[in-house]
């Protein structure tokens, strides 16, 4: 059923694992399709109380598969995938827990803004490299990141595109804890197991009440504006040069 992820349900916990290890779990159009389907399946399944998302082979994700952004790529499908995944996340009623190791680049870091809880291996490398590649930020980060960590910190990450650490992410409250490498999933599963014992009605009410009014519509509006700017920038020679440089191993 799924090509780019693994999906399992056990003891009321659904685990979604991005599974493209040869490309550091980079997310292509098919990956978006698979993740969206798995998130919707978990929401509809009465046997699921909590969703955990992770990545295979000790990596979370290297971000968007840049080959999709070259001439000949289906930008409409990419835009629909991005819009679809963040709309789905914004509408989730069940708690989502992230277990991240290795790298979490671009959308991989932006998932933090849409998860309820998160754990990361202490040596993970986060990055929001949109300005380095020559595109706009995505995932609602243009709005949500400054609200989460303050505008100066958000500008630092978005304008420089620098790597940041699990220690910084923990300091800003983007993750619950930086844990020993290789144990993020263990911590996430332990927390998920604890949540399955609580009132599911209470958990969903608490999650809903904790969101700003019109949260889903606000996220969708931000993502739409971001993708409009993203596509416009993508169609410039400078951005195509930058993407080709990265694909050829440049930094």
LUMNU-802038 format. One record per residue (C-alpha): residue number from 1; residue in three letters; x, y, z. Coordinates in nm, 4 decimals, padded with zeros to 6 digits. Layout:
<nodes>
+------+------+----------+----------+----------+
: resi : resn :       c1 :       c2 :       c3 :
+------+------+----------+----------+----------+
:  NUM :  Ala :        X :        Y :        Z :
...
+------+------+----------+----------+----------+
</nodes>
This chain:
<nodes>
+------+------+----------+----------+----------+
: resi : resn :       c1 :       c2 :       c3 :
+------+------+----------+----------+----------+
:    1 :  Unk :  00.0000 :  00.0000 :  00.0000 :
:    2 :  Unk :  00.2829 :  00.2415 :  00.0859 :
:    3 :  Unk :  00.5986 :  00.2897 : -00.1217 :
:    4 :  Unk :  00.8061 :  00.5402 :  00.0761 :
:    5 :  Unk :  00.7031 :  00.4777 :  00.4359 :
:    6 :  Unk :  00.6414 :  00.1952 :  00.6780 :
:    7 :  Unk :  00.3174 :  00.2032 :  00.8760 :
:    8 :  Unk :  00.2436 : -00.0150 :  01.1757 :
:    9 :  Unk : -00.0158 : -00.0145 :  01.4526 :
:   10 :  Unk :  00.0440 : -00.1844 :  01.7854 :
:   11 :  Unk : -00.0940 : -00.1261 :  02.1347 :
:   12 :  Unk : -00.2988 :  00.1739 :  02.0131 :
:   13 :  Unk :  00.0092 :  00.3478 :  01.8722 :
:   14 :  Unk :  00.0532 :  00.4088 :  01.4981 :
:   15 :  Unk :  00.4144 :  00.4450 :  01.3841 :
:   16 :  Unk :  00.4932 :  00.6155 :  01.0541 :
:   17 :  Unk :  00.8550 :  00.5732 :  00.9428 :
:   18 :  Unk :  00.9891 :  00.7561 :  00.6375 :
:   19 :  Unk :  01.1764 :  00.4872 :  00.4458 :
:   20 :  Unk :  01.4010 :  00.6119 :  00.1649 :
:   21 :  Unk :  01.7385 :  00.5402 :  00.3269 :
:   22 :  Unk :  01.9416 :  00.5683 :  00.0048 :
:   23 :  Unk :  01.8559 :  00.9407 : -00.0144 :
:   24 :  Unk :  01.8535 :  01.0130 :  00.3620 :
:   25 :  Unk :  01.4741 :  00.9755 :  00.3604 :
:   26 :  Unk :  01.4311 :  01.2764 :  00.1295 :
:   27 :  Unk :  01.0641 :  01.3482 :  00.0662 :
:   28 :  Unk :  00.9373 :  01.3254 : -00.2909 :
:   29 :  Unk :  00.5792 :  01.3549 : -00.4170 :
:   30 :  Unk :  00.5099 :  00.9866 : -00.3452 :
:   31 :  Unk :  00.6342 :  01.0322 :  00.0116 :
:   32 :  Unk :  00.3888 :  01.3162 :  00.0675 :
:   33 :  Unk :  00.1101 :  01.0967 : -00.0680 :
:   34 :  Unk :  00.2075 :  00.8096 :  00.1617 :
:   35 :  Unk :  00.2416 :  01.0221 :  00.4761 :
:   36 :  Unk : -00.0903 :  01.1968 :  00.4158 :
:   37 :  Unk : -00.2629 :  00.8611 :  00.3643 :
:   38 :  Unk : -00.1057 :  00.7176 :  00.6802 :
:   39 :  Unk : -00.2000 :  01.0197 :  00.8915 :
:   40 :  Unk : -00.5582 :  01.0007 :  00.7674 :
:   41 :  Unk : -00.5672 :  00.6254 :  00.8282 :
:   42 :  Unk : -00.4499 :  00.6751 :  01.1860 :
:   43 :  Unk : -00.7114 :  00.9465 :  01.2453 :
:   44 :  Unk : -00.9876 :  00.7186 :  01.1165 :
:   45 :  Unk : -00.8743 :  00.4080 :  01.3059 :
:   46 :  Unk : -01.0514 :  00.3605 :  01.6395 :
:   47 :  Unk : -00.7647 :  00.1316 :  01.7439 :
:   48 :  Unk : -00.5171 :  00.4217 :  01.7260 :
:   49 :  Unk : -00.4842 :  00.6746 :  02.0071 :
:   50 :  Unk : -00.1414 :  00.8255 :  01.9336 :
:   51 :  Unk :  00.0710 :  00.8713 :  01.6198 :
:   52 :  Unk :  00.4515 :  00.8563 :  01.6231 :
:   53 :  Unk :  00.6532 :  00.9720 :  01.3227 :
:   54 :  Unk :  01.0175 :  00.8791 :  01.2689 :
:   55 :  Unk :  01.2671 :  00.7940 :  00.9946 :
:   56 :  Unk :  01.4501 :  00.4768 :  00.8979 :
:   57 :  Unk :  01.8214 :  00.4030 :  00.9260 :
:   58 :  Unk :  01.9003 :  00.6586 :  01.1953 :
:   59 :  Unk :  01.7876 :  00.9604 :  00.9902 :
:   60 :  Unk :  01.4653 :  01.1582 :  01.0017 :
:   61 :  Unk :  01.4741 :  01.3299 :  00.6618 :
:   62 :  Unk :  01.7050 :  01.5369 :  00.4441 :
:   63 :  Unk :  01.4017 :  01.7434 :  00.3418 :
:   64 :  Unk :  01.2395 :  01.7821 :  00.0034 :
:   65 :  Unk :  01.3884 :  01.5719 : -00.2754 :
:   66 :  Unk :  01.5499 :  01.8507 : -00.4790 :
:   67 :  Unk :  01.5290 :  01.6494 : -00.8013 :
:   68 :  Unk :  01.1532 :  01.7235 : -00.7939 :
:   69 :  Unk :  01.2360 :  02.0942 : -00.8226 :
:   70 :  Unk :  01.4366 :  02.0749 : -01.1439 :
:   71 :  Unk :  01.2873 :  02.1506 : -01.4882 :
:   72 :  Unk :  01.0559 :  01.8652 : -01.5799 :
:   73 :  Unk :  00.9466 :  01.8094 : -01.2217 :
:   74 :  Unk :  00.5759 :  01.8216 : -01.1433 :
:   75 :  Unk :  00.5526 :  02.1415 : -00.9391 :
:   76 :  Unk :  00.1756 :  02.1145 : -00.9126 :
:   77 :  Unk :  00.2144 :  01.7744 : -00.7482 :
:   78 :  Unk :  00.4831 :  01.9109 : -00.5139 :
:   79 :  Unk :  00.2618 :  02.2067 : -00.4187 :
:   80 :  Unk : -00.0364 :  01.9786 : -00.3626 :
:   81 :  Unk :  00.1766 :  01.7464 : -00.1511 :
:   82 :  Unk :  00.3052 :  02.0292 :  00.0680 :
:   83 :  Unk : -00.0402 :  02.1842 :  00.1057 :
:   84 :  Unk : -00.1965 :  01.8442 :  00.1710 :
:   85 :  Unk :  00.0436 :  01.7327 :  00.4403 :
:   86 :  Unk :  00.0221 :  02.0532 :  00.6424 :
:   87 :  Unk : -00.3559 :  02.0725 :  00.6079 :
:   88 :  Unk : -00.3730 :  01.7150 :  00.7378 :
:   89 :  Unk : -00.1396 :  01.7937 :  01.0286 :
:   90 :  Unk : -00.3341 :  02.1095 :  01.1156 :
:   91 :  Unk : -00.6578 :  01.9118 :  01.1254 :
:   92 :  Unk : -00.5359 :  01.6161 :  01.3327 :
:   93 :  Unk : -00.7278 :  01.5455 :  01.6518 :
:   94 :  Unk : -00.4977 :  01.2735 :  01.7839 :
:   95 :  Unk : -00.1581 :  01.3612 :  01.9325 :
:   96 :  Unk :  00.1485 :  01.3424 :  01.7093 :
:   97 :  Unk :  00.4901 :  01.2646 :  01.8564 :
:   98 :  Unk :  00.8149 :  01.3012 :  01.6592 :
:   99 :  Unk :  01.1211 :  01.0813 :  01.7095 :
:  100 :  Unk :  01.4081 :  01.2374 :  01.5164 :
:  101 :  Unk :  01.7660 :  01.1240 :  01.4635 :
:  102 :  Unk :  02.0559 :  01.2198 :  01.2376 :
:  103 :  Unk :  01.9221 :  01.4995 :  01.0190 :
:  104 :  Unk :  01.5959 :  01.6924 :  00.9975 :
:  105 :  Unk :  01.6243 :  01.9440 :  00.7149 :
:  106 :  Unk :  01.3596 :  02.1756 :  00.5699 :
:  107 :  Unk :  01.0217 :  02.0105 :  00.6093 :
:  108 :  Unk :  01.1831 :  01.7719 :  00.8596 :
:  109 :  Unk :  01.2521 :  02.0646 :  01.0920 :
:  110 :  Unk :  00.9182 :  02.2284 :  01.0103 :
:  111 :  Unk :  00.7334 :  01.9200 :  01.1345 :
:  112 :  Unk :  00.8311 :  02.0397 :  01.4836 :
:  113 :  Unk :  00.5857 :  02.3276 :  01.4462 :
:  114 :  Unk :  00.2982 :  02.0835 :  01.3911 :
:  115 :  Unk :  00.3769 :  01.8064 :  01.6411 :
:  116 :  Unk :  00.2474 :  01.7885 :  01.9963 :
:  117 :  Unk :  00.5621 :  01.6322 :  02.1429 :
:  118 :  Unk :  00.9097 :  01.5649 :  02.0050 :
:  119 :  Unk :  01.2323 :  01.3880 :  02.1005 :
:  120 :  Unk :  01.5619 :  01.4080 :  01.9151 :
:  121 :  Unk :  01.9010 :  01.2394 :  01.9342 :
:  122 :  Unk :  02.1474 :  01.4888 :  02.0779 :
:  123 :  Unk :  02.3718 :  01.4957 :  01.7683 :
:  124 :  Unk :  02.0888 :  01.5636 :  01.5198 :
:  125 :  Unk :  02.1470 :  01.8438 :  01.2713 :
:  126 :  Unk :  01.8494 :  02.0670 :  01.1962 :
:  127 :  Unk :  01.8355 :  02.3201 :  00.9145 :
:  128 :  Unk :  01.5877 :  02.5422 :  00.7322 :
:  129 :  Unk :  01.8022 :  02.6030 :  00.4216 :
:  130 :  Unk :  01.5444 :  02.7756 :  00.2019 :
:  131 :  Unk :  01.7462 :  03.0963 :  00.1544 :
:  132 :  Unk :  02.0562 :  02.8935 :  00.0653 :
:  133 :  Unk :  01.8633 :  02.7053 : -00.2022 :
:  134 :  Unk :  01.6883 :  03.0188 : -00.3251 :
:  135 :  Unk :  01.3248 :  02.9429 : -00.2377 :
:  136 :  Unk :  01.0724 :  03.0641 :  00.0195 :
:  137 :  Unk :  01.0119 :  02.9024 :  00.3557 :
:  138 :  Unk :  00.7311 :  02.6466 :  00.3764 :
:  139 :  Unk :  00.5181 :  02.4503 :  00.6171 :
:  140 :  Unk :  00.3737 :  02.7628 :  00.7762 :
:  141 :  Unk :  00.7170 :  02.8454 :  00.9190 :
:  142 :  Unk :  00.6898 :  03.2029 :  00.7879 :
:  143 :  Unk :  00.4290 :  03.2584 :  01.0593 :
:  144 :  Unk :  00.4570 :  02.9774 :  01.3137 :
:  145 :  Unk :  00.8322 :  02.9764 :  01.3722 :
:  146 :  Unk :  00.8546 :  03.3338 :  01.5018 :
:  147 :  Unk :  00.5585 :  03.2648 :  01.7294 :
:  148 :  Unk :  00.7308 :  02.9534 :  01.8647 :
:  149 :  Unk :  01.0838 :  03.0845 :  01.9234 :
:  150 :  Unk :  01.0652 :  03.4616 :  01.8764 :
:  151 :  Unk :  01.1186 :  03.6691 :  01.5612 :
:  152 :  Unk :  01.4933 :  03.7226 :  01.6054 :
:  153 :  Unk :  01.5635 :  03.3520 :  01.6511 :
:  154 :  Unk :  01.3334 :  03.2679 :  01.3606 :
:  155 :  Unk :  01.5120 :  03.5174 :  01.1352 :
:  156 :  Unk :  01.8459 :  03.3725 :  01.2413 :
:  157 :  Unk :  01.7405 :  03.0261 :  01.1245 :
:  158 :  Unk :  01.5455 :  03.1265 :  00.8136 :
:  159 :  Unk :  01.7741 :  03.3976 :  00.6769 :
:  160 :  Unk :  02.1041 :  03.2166 :  00.7382 :
:  161 :  Unk :  01.9835 :  02.8608 :  00.6758 :
:  162 :  Unk :  02.2452 :  02.7470 :  00.9266 :
:  163 :  Unk :  02.2420 :  02.4151 :  01.1039 :
:  164 :  Unk :  02.1117 :  02.4214 :  01.4582 :
:  165 :  Unk :  02.1371 :  02.1620 :  01.7293 :
:  166 :  Unk :  01.9081 :  01.9544 :  01.9471 :
:  167 :  Unk :  02.0325 :  02.1605 :  02.2409 :
:  168 :  Unk :  01.9091 :  02.4798 :  02.0755 :
:  169 :  Unk :  01.5810 :  02.3174 :  01.9751 :
:  170 :  Unk :  01.5284 :  02.2053 :  02.3345 :
:  171 :  Unk :  01.6136 :  02.5518 :  02.4696 :
:  172 :  Unk :  01.3521 :  02.7079 :  02.2411 :
:  173 :  Unk :  01.0887 :  02.4458 :  02.3279 :
:  174 :  Unk :  01.0778 :  02.2960 :  01.9784 :
:  175 :  Unk :  01.1520 :  01.9535 :  02.1260 :
:  176 :  Unk :  01.0746 :  01.8081 :  02.4672 :
:  177 :  Unk :  01.4195 :  01.6596 :  02.5154 :
:  178 :  Unk :  01.7504 :  01.5992 :  02.3467 :
:  179 :  Unk :  01.8228 :  01.2339 :  02.4262 :
:  180 :  Unk :  02.1067 :  00.9902 :  02.3705 :
:  181 :  Unk :  02.1545 :  00.9121 :  02.0037 :
:  182 :  Unk :  01.9527 :  00.6130 :  01.8912 :
:  183 :  Unk :  01.6953 :  00.6444 :  02.1714 :
:  184 :  Unk :  01.4543 :  00.9075 :  02.0349 :
:  185 :  Unk :  01.2033 :  00.6472 :  01.9194 :
:  186 :  Unk :  01.2259 :  00.4669 :  02.2532 :
:  187 :  Unk :  01.1420 :  00.7906 :  02.4361 :
:  188 :  Unk :  00.8605 :  00.8715 :  02.1948 :
:  189 :  Unk :  00.7079 :  00.5252 :  02.2330 :
:  190 :  Unk :  00.7283 :  00.5443 :  02.6126 :
:  191 :  Unk :  00.5424 :  00.8742 :  02.6098 :
:  192 :  Unk :  00.2925 :  00.7446 :  02.3551 :
:  193 :  Unk :  00.2220 :  00.4420 :  02.5765 :
:  194 :  Unk :  00.1541 :  00.6750 :  02.8700 :
:  195 :  Unk : -00.0899 :  00.8785 :  02.6595 :
:  196 :  Unk : -00.2866 :  00.5675 :  02.5610 :
:  197 :  Unk : -00.3754 :  00.5211 :  02.9287 :
:  198 :  Unk : -00.5320 :  00.8654 :  02.9617 :
:  199 :  Unk : -00.8791 :  00.9784 :  02.8573 :
:  200 :  Unk : -00.8716 :  01.0099 :  02.4799 :
:  201 :  Unk : -01.1588 :  01.2546 :  02.4879 :
:  202 :  Unk : -00.9651 :  01.4735 :  02.7290 :
:  203 :  Unk : -00.6468 :  01.4558 :  02.5220 :
:  204 :  Unk : -00.8262 :  01.5601 :  02.2039 :
:  205 :  Unk : -01.0102 :  01.8411 :  02.3820 :
:  206 :  Unk : -00.6858 :  01.9688 :  02.5338 :
:  207 :  Unk : -00.5163 :  01.9601 :  02.1934 :
:  208 :  Unk : -00.8044 :  02.1451 :  02.0270 :
:  209 :  Unk : -00.8310 :  02.4096 :  02.3007 :
:  210 :  Unk : -00.4571 :  02.4717 :  02.2860 :
:  211 :  Unk : -00.4744 :  02.5788 :  01.9237 :
:  212 :  Unk : -00.5339 :  02.9385 :  01.8196 :
:  213 :  Unk : -00.8794 :  03.0130 :  01.6828 :
:  214 :  Unk : -00.8972 :  02.9281 :  01.3130 :
:  215 :  Unk : -00.5703 :  02.7339 :  01.3352 :
:  216 :  Unk : -00.6248 :  02.5111 :  01.0319 :
:  217 :  Unk : -00.7386 :  02.7970 :  00.8083 :
:  218 :  Unk : -00.4448 :  03.0092 :  00.9257 :
:  219 :  Unk : -00.1918 :  02.7345 :  00.8489 :
:  220 :  Unk : -00.3436 :  02.6771 :  00.5053 :
:  221 :  Unk : -00.3347 :  03.0495 :  00.4254 :
:  222 :  Unk :  00.0335 :  03.0716 :  00.5252 :
:  223 :  Unk :  00.1258 :  02.7578 :  00.3287 :
:  224 :  Unk : -00.0550 :  02.8855 :  00.0180 :
:  225 :  Unk :  00.1304 :  03.2193 :  00.0312 :
:  226 :  Unk :  00.4610 :  03.0398 :  00.0898 :
:  227 :  Unk :  00.4137 :  02.8044 : -00.2034 :
:  228 :  Unk :  00.3223 :  03.0937 : -00.4344 :
:  229 :  Unk :  00.6510 :  03.2643 : -00.3464 :
:  230 :  Unk :  00.8351 :  02.9284 : -00.3559 :
:  231 :  Unk :  00.7242 :  02.8545 : -00.7129 :
:  232 :  Unk :  00.7985 :  03.2082 : -00.8316 :
:  233 :  Unk :  01.1527 :  03.1922 : -00.6933 :
:  234 :  Unk :  01.2025 :  02.8412 : -00.8260 :
:  235 :  Unk :  01.1520 :  02.9695 : -01.1794 :
:  236 :  Unk :  01.4644 :  03.1873 : -01.1656 :
:  237 :  Unk :  01.8106 :  03.1016 : -01.3052 :
:  238 :  Unk :  01.9758 :  03.1741 : -00.9701 :
:  239 :  Unk :  01.7617 :  02.9234 : -00.7809 :
:  240 :  Unk :  01.8072 :  02.6528 : -01.0449 :
:  241 :  Unk :  02.1834 :  02.7118 : -01.0270 :
:  242 :  Unk :  02.1761 :  02.6820 : -00.6481 :
:  243 :  Unk :  01.9727 :  02.3593 : -00.6578 :
:  244 :  Unk :  02.2036 :  02.2055 : -00.9180 :
:  245 :  Unk :  02.5020 :  02.3048 : -00.7052 :
:  246 :  Unk :  02.3562 :  02.1229 : -00.4026 :
:  247 :  Unk :  02.2661 :  01.8149 : -00.6079 :
:  248 :  Unk :  02.6241 :  01.7980 : -00.7319 :
:  249 :  Unk :  02.7482 :  01.7863 : -00.3749 :
:  250 :  Unk :  02.7970 :  02.1556 : -00.3053 :
:  251 :  Unk :  02.7059 :  02.3217 :  00.0206 :
+------+------+----------+----------+----------+
</nodes>
